[in-house]
Each structure stands twice: as structure tokens, then as C-alpha cells.
Amino acid sequence: MQLVKNYLLYIICFMMPAIVGRILYLSFYSTHFDISFDPILSTKACNQIKYYLENHSDWHIKPIEVLESFSLLKKIIIKRSTLAKATIFIISYEPIANINNNYVLLHNGFIVDSDFFEVFSKEQLYHISMGQVDTKKPEIALVQWINNCQDIFVEYKIRWIDQTKIILFHKSNNQINLLVQANKSISISFCENIQQLITKKINNIAKSAQIIADLRFDDQVIIYSKRGNNEAQYIS
């Protein structure tokens, strides 16, 4: 009898790791996953994410790797309904600005192709022009500036060169441009007051000349005049 007990104990101890391993395998690797995509994502974005998931066998236990591979993704939530079935919820950051009509700026600061999103039309977003677009690093300063200066977009077109040089082009008076920087918040009323003061001051300047008002300094405004490709001339 004791021999039988010892034999059964041996079988249990020997088989337990295999049983546990099989359960873990079924739990993680034999599970059927349904993917629920954020409705703001386009078919192109969904297909790219789905392809990535299907070709990375361990994606479901390392969602951080998926987030690192797609800068437009905010979070991934895994909900298991049974041992053999789970749903993956893909949640994206929302766009806040249209960049050069080809890209969008997201709330996390990254810039991605505009065709990754279907819901947002370009007219719904703030419009910003940029020179070199970098999709590899986040433009956090730009996001913060937009959040602090939203009313500026009502009257001005924005060109972002970098966080120390932002050019504001007035939509109805394109002769006067304002030069600002990201770490100084400005209001639409302040810009309009500057615009009026400069208009009075430059009555004797040719209409073909471009006026640049540099507002980046404390307690002073530096005004330049530029015509064509000629060097800017200091006015006051």
C-alpha cells in the first residue's frame, strides 16, 4: 500500500510542472484574441497594428512593446472573457493640429500621417505649418503652446520653426507678422494691440514691405522691415 502511495506521489510531482505549463500555454498562447480598435483610427492604421500583432507572438503579454512601436497609441487594455478567449482594446491619442495638410499632431506631442485617422477632418483641427517634420520625437513644447494660446488661431496663421521662433501671420493683414516663442503665452487681445500700434507707426513704409514684430523680449518690441530677399531693416 505504501508503495502505491509513493508511486502516486511520484507521478503527481513529476507531472505537475507539465500540467501547470500546459495550463499557462493554453492561457497565453492558445487564446483567441479579438481586437477592438478605437473608432477614430483609419483602416490603414488598424491594418498596420493588426499585422504587427499577428507577427509578434508574445505581443499579448507585452503590450508596452506595442505602445512603443506605435506612437499614436495611448493604451492597450486586455479583457479575458474565458480562459481561451480575450478582447484587446486599442485606444489612440486624439489629433489636435493639422501639420502641413499631411500630418497631425497628437496630444502626446508625436506627429503622424494624417491618413491614420478617419473621424477628424482637417477643418476641425488647428492648422500649423512646419519646415522639417520629425515623426520620431515628440513636440511637447508645441502641444503646450497650443493649449495656452488657442485663441490665436482665430485671427492668425501659425508657422512653427522651433520653440524659440514661432511666426504669426495675420489672416486679414498679411503685411505685419509677429514673432513669438513657446515659453511665453500671448493672448489675441495683446497681439491685436501690437498690430494696431505697428500699423500707425509704419504709415510711411511701402505696402510691399513685410513688417516683422519680434515679441520675444521682455518689456520691448523690436520691429523690422523686409522687402523681397533683401536684409531686414531695423525700424524701432
C-alpha positions in Angstrom: 0.0 0.0 0.0 2.8 2.4 0.9 4.5 1.5 -2.4 1.3 2.6 -4.3 1.2 5.9 -2.3 4.8 6.6 -3.1 4.2 5.8 -6.7 1.2 8.1 -6.9 3.1 10.9 -5.2 6.0 10.5 -7.6 3.6 10.7 -10.6 1.9 13.8 -9.2 5.3 15.5 -8.5 6.6 14.5 -11.9 3.5 15.5 -13.9 2.6 18.8 -12.0 5.1 21.0 -13.8 3.9 19.7 -17.2 0.3 20.3 -16.2 1.0 23.8 -15.0 3.0 24.6 -18.1 0.2 23.3 -20.3 -2.3 25.5 -18.5 -0.1 28.5 -18.9 0.4 27.7 -22.6 -3.4 27.5 -23.1 -3.9 30.6 -21.2 -1.4 32.8 -23.1 -0.6 31.2 -26.4 -3.7 29.3 -27.3 -6.1 32.1 -26.6 -8.2 33.5 -29.3 -8.0 37.3 -29.3 -10.5 39.7 -30.8 -9.2 43.2 -31.5 -11.4 46.3 -30.8 -9.9 49.4 -32.5 -10.5 53.0 -31.4 -13.2 54.3 -33.9 -11.1 57.3 -34.7 -8.4 55.1 -36.4 -8.5 54.6 -40.1 -8.4 51.3 -41.9 -4.8 51.9 -42.7 -3.8 52.3 -39.1 -5.9 49.3 -38.0 -4.3 47.0 -40.6 -0.8 48.0 -39.7 -1.4 47.4 -36.0 -3.2 44.1 -36.7 -0.3 43.0 -38.9 2.2 43.8 -36.1 0.2 41.9 -33.5 -0.2 38.8 -35.7 3.5 38.7 -36.4 4.7 39.1 -32.8 3.7 36.0 -30.9 4.3 37.5 -27.5 2.5 40.8 -28.0 -0.4 39.9 -25.8 1.8 39.6 -22.7 4.0 42.7 -23.5 1.6 45.5 -24.5 4.3 48.0 -23.7 6.1 46.9 -26.8 3.1 47.6 -29.0 2.8 51.1 -27.5 6.5 51.7 -28.2 6.1 50.6 -31.8 3.1 52.9 -32.5 3.4 56.4 -31.1 -0.3 57.1 -31.9 -1.5 54.6 -29.3 -2.4 55.7 -25.8 -3.2 52.4 -24.1 -3.9 48.8 -24.7 -6.5 47.0 -22.5 -6.8 43.2 -22.4 -10.1 41.8 -21.1 -10.3 38.0 -20.9 -13.9 36.5 -21.1 -12.8 32.9 -20.8 -9.5 31.0 -20.5 -9.4 30.6 -24.3 -10.8 34.0 -25.4 -9.9 37.6 -24.8 -10.5 41.0 -26.4 -7.8 43.6 -27.0 -8.9 47.2 -26.9 -6.7 49.6 -28.9 -7.0 53.2 -27.7 -5.4 56.1 -29.6 -4.4 59.6 -28.8 -6.6 62.2 -30.5 -5.1 64.7 -33.0 -5.1 68.4 -32.0 -3.5 70.1 -35.0 -3.1 69.7 -38.8 0.5 69.9 -39.8 1.2 70.9 -43.4 -2.0 69.2 -44.5 -0.2 65.8 -44.5 0.4 65.1 -40.8 -1.4 65.5 -37.5 -0.1 66.5 -34.1 -1.3 64.3 -31.2 -1.8 65.1 -27.6 1.3 63.2 -26.7 3.4 65.5 -28.9 4.1 63.0 -31.7 3.4 63.8 -35.3 2.0 61.0 -37.5 0.5 60.7 -41.0 -3.0 62.3 -41.2 -4.4 59.2 -43.0 -4.1 57.2 -39.8 -7.3 58.9 -38.7 -10.7 58.8 -40.3 -13.0 60.8 -38.0 -11.2 64.1 -37.9 -11.3 66.4 -40.9 -8.6 68.9 -41.4 -11.0 71.7 -40.8 -11.7 70.5 -37.3 -8.1 70.9 -36.2 -5.7 73.8 -35.6 -3.6 74.5 -38.7 0.2 74.8 -38.3 2.9 74.9 -41.0 6.3 73.5 -40.3 9.5 73.1 -42.2 11.2 69.8 -41.4 8.7 67.4 -39.8 10.2 64.9 -37.3 8.0 61.9 -36.6 10.5 60.3 -34.3 10.4 62.7 -31.3 7.5 64.4 -29.6 6.9 68.2 -29.9 5.8 68.7 -26.3 6.5 72.5 -26.4 4.2 72.8 -29.4 1.4 71.0 -27.6 1.7 73.2 -24.5 1.8 76.4 -26.6 -1.4 75.4 -28.5 -3.1 74.7 -25.2 -2.1 78.1 -23.8 -2.7 80.1 -27.0 -5.8 78.6 -28.6 -7.5 82.0 -29.3 -4.5 83.0 -31.5 -5.7 80.6 -34.2 -8.9 82.7 -34.8 -7.0 85.6 -36.4 -3.6 84.2 -37.2 -1.9 81.5 -39.3 0.9 79.8 -37.5 4.3 78.7 -38.7 6.3 76.7 -36.2 10.1 76.9 -36.8 11.1 75.7 -33.3 10.1 76.6 -29.7 12.1 79.8 -29.8 10.7 81.0 -33.1 7.0 81.0 -34.0 5.7 83.3 -36.7 2.1 84.6 -36.6 0.6 85.7 -39.9 -2.5 87.8 -39.6 -5.3 86.5 -41.8 -6.6 89.9 -42.9 -3.4 92.0 -42.7 -0.5 89.9 -44.1 1.9 92.8 -44.1 2.6 92.5 -40.4 4.0 89.3 -38.9 4.6 88.6 -35.2 7.5 86.6 -33.9 7.0 84.8 -30.6 8.4 81.9 -28.6 6.8 78.9 -27.0 7.6 79.7 -23.3 5.7 83.0 -23.4 1.9 82.8 -23.5 0.2 85.5 -25.5 -3.4 86.4 -26.0 -5.3 87.5 -29.1 -6.0 90.9 -27.5 -2.3 91.5 -26.9 -1.5 90.6 -30.5 -4.3 92.9 -31.8 -3.0 95.8 -29.7 0.5 95.3 -31.1 -0.9 95.1 -34.6 -2.7 98.4 -34.2 0.3 100.2 -32.8 2.6 99.0 -35.6 0.0 99.9 -38.2 0.1 103.5 -37.0 3.9 103.5 -36.9 4.6 102.3 -40.4 2.3 104.5 -42.5 5.4 105.7 -44.4 6.6 102.2 -45.3 5.8 100.7 -48.7 2.9 98.3 -48.7 5.1 95.7 -50.5 7.4 95.5 -47.4 6.9 92.8 -44.8 6.9 94.0 -41.2 8.3 91.7 -38.5 7.5 92.5 -34.9 9.7 90.5 -32.5 7.7 90.0 -29.2 10.2 87.5 -27.6 11.8 90.0 -25.3 10.6 91.4 -22.0 9.1 94.9 -22.0 10.1 95.7 -25.6 9.0 95.1 -29.2 11.7 95.1 -31.9 10.3 95.9 -35.4 12.0 95.1 -38.7 11.1 95.8 -42.3 11.9 93.4 -45.1 11.2 93.6 -48.8 11.7 90.6 -51.0 15.1 88.9 -50.4 16.7 92.0 -49.0 18.1 92.0 -45.5 15.7 93.1 -42.8 16.0 96.7 -41.7 15.5 97.8 -38.1 12.7 100.3 -37.5 12.3 100.6 -33.7 
